[in-house]
Amino acid sequence: MLKVSDLSAGYGRTAILDGVSIEVEEGDVVTIIGANGAGKTTLLRAISGLVKPNAGSITFNGENIAGMDPADIVGRGLIMVPEARQLFPVMTVRDNVLMGCYHPAAREGSERRFEEVLDIFPRVRERLGQLAGSLSGGEQQMVAIARGLMACPKLLMLDEPSLGLAPLIVQQMFGIVDRICAMGTTVLLVEQKAFHALKIAKRAYVLENGRVAMSNTGAGLLADPHIKTVYLGI
């Protein structure tokens, strides 16, 4: 479904990614882990069209989308839920969620999809009339993912969905990610909570200093001595 080959990208003269290659098969949860500054968010931003690659290719459903306009990438069903939620705090929860179907490609069937999304997030349904800025961090993250689902994703990219959340909410969040995949949406997950992320991943990659240092199944990386020491604290 998604194939990133020898991708290099950065900001101005600052190189962040150096020859990164990953693959995401349809129906899978694929996880990318790594330390702060490893290039995880830059990779998602490059796939989304927000950062222009310096070299390499990004193929989505057989089409090279490297350097394509972000709105056109969204229209093809490749959706990113950004780090730190980035909601509109003075708009209602309902309006924030419905912003997900702003692109014309996502408008057909949006009323039915709205109800399906609220079934996944009953807490969001309870908060529809509130301002998004009045919600807790966990509730805001649910709204952000709900907004992403309203965009009718074929592949949903999640950037640090557990960031700043209490441990109990973190467990709930990973359960939601698993459920989204089980319902037929492919997921590419960037996450620092390596244990939870690897546990649900079909395939996983480790980014270190802008390069893929390791790749394996999620279970394979969980059992790897280097991952246990560096990322799991075992």
C-alpha positions, -999 to 999 in steps of 0.1 A, spaced: 0 0 0 27 25 10 64 21 0 90 47 10 123 41 -8 157 58 0 139 89 13 160 119 23 144 151 36 149 179 61 143 216 68 164 241 47 200 230 50 193 207 79 192 171 68 169 149 90 162 118 70 189 99 52 179 71 29 149 59 48 129 29 34 98 14 49 67 -5 37 32 -7 50 9 -35 38 -28 -30 36 -46 -40 68 -16 -38 90 -5 -17 120 31 -6 113 50 11 141 80 35 140 99 39 172 130 60 180 144 86 203 134 123 202 150 139 171 154 106 153 132 118 124 99 101 131 77 132 127 97 144 97 90 111 80 52 114 85 54 150 73 73 140 42 47 113 34 19 138 40 35 163 16 42 189 43 80 184 39 94 181 3 118 152 -1 153 159 -13 157 124 -28 138 91 -29 103 80 -37 70 76 -18 46 53 -35 10 51 -23 -13 25 -40 11 24 -69 14 62 -74 45 82 -66 32 110 -43 66 124 -33 64 162 -34 26 162 -42 4 189 -27 -8 178 8 -45 184 -2 -41 160 -31 -25 134 -8 -55 137 16 -78 133 -13 -62 99 -20 -70 87 15 -36 92 32 -44 110 64 -22 122 93 -33 129 129 -6 153 140 13 154 172 -2 175 201 -37 172 186 -38 207 169 -76 211 174 -94 244 171 -99 252 208 -127 278 204 -148 256 181 -171 229 194 -161 193 194 -187 186 167 -172 212 144 -137 199 150 -147 164 141 -166 175 110 -135 194 98 -122 160 89 -146 158 59 -137 192 46 -120 177 15 -146 169 -12 -133 133 -14 -145 127 21 -180 143 19 -199 114 4 -213 93 33 -201 117 59 -233 115 80 -231 77 83 -194 79 90 -200 105 117 -222 80 135 -196 52 131 -169 74 145 -190 84 175 -196 47 181 -159 43 185 -156 73 207 -187 75 230 -169 101 251 -167 124 221 -204 119 215 -210 131 250 -189 163 244 -202 173 210 -215 207 222 -185 216 243 -155 238 231 -126 216 222 -103 236 244 -123 227 275 -115 189 271 -89 169 289 -58 157 270 -72 122 265 -105 136 252 -87 160 228 -67 131 214 -99 111 208 -114 142 189 -82 144 168 -84 108 158 -121 111 152 -114 140 129 -88 119 110 -113 91 106 -139 115 92 -114 121 63 -122 86 51 -86 73 54 -72 43 35 -41 47 56 -42 66 89 -9 80 103 -8 87 140 20 109 154 25 102 191 -12 96 201 -2 88 237 18 120 242 10 136 276 -17 111 285 -22 93 319 -13 56 319 -49 44 320 -58 66 290 -27 54 272 -39 18 274 -73 29 261 -57 48 232 -38 17 220 -70 -3 223 -87 22 200 -58 20 175 -62 -18 174 -99 -15 169 -95 10 140 -72 -15 122 -96 -44 129 -124 -23 112 -103 -22 80 -82 10 82 -44 5 78 -24 23 105 11 38 105 19 47 141 48 68 154 52 63 191 77 67 219 59 43 242 76 14 225 62 -15 245 26 -6 237 33 2 201 53 -29 193 27 -51 210 0 -42 185 23 -38 154 25 -63 126 57 -47 115 80 -22 131 110 0 123 135 17 145 147 51 134 181 63 147 197 96 135 175 97 105 181 62 93 163 28 97 185 10 122 164 -21 126 132 -36 113 113 -67 122 78 -79 133 65 -61 164 70 -93 184 105 -97 170 116 -63 182 100 -68 216 122 -98 221 154 -81 208 180 -74 235 190 -40 221 154 -29 220 148 -42 255 178 -22 268 175 10 249 137 15 244 120 -7 270 143 -1 300 147 -39 306 
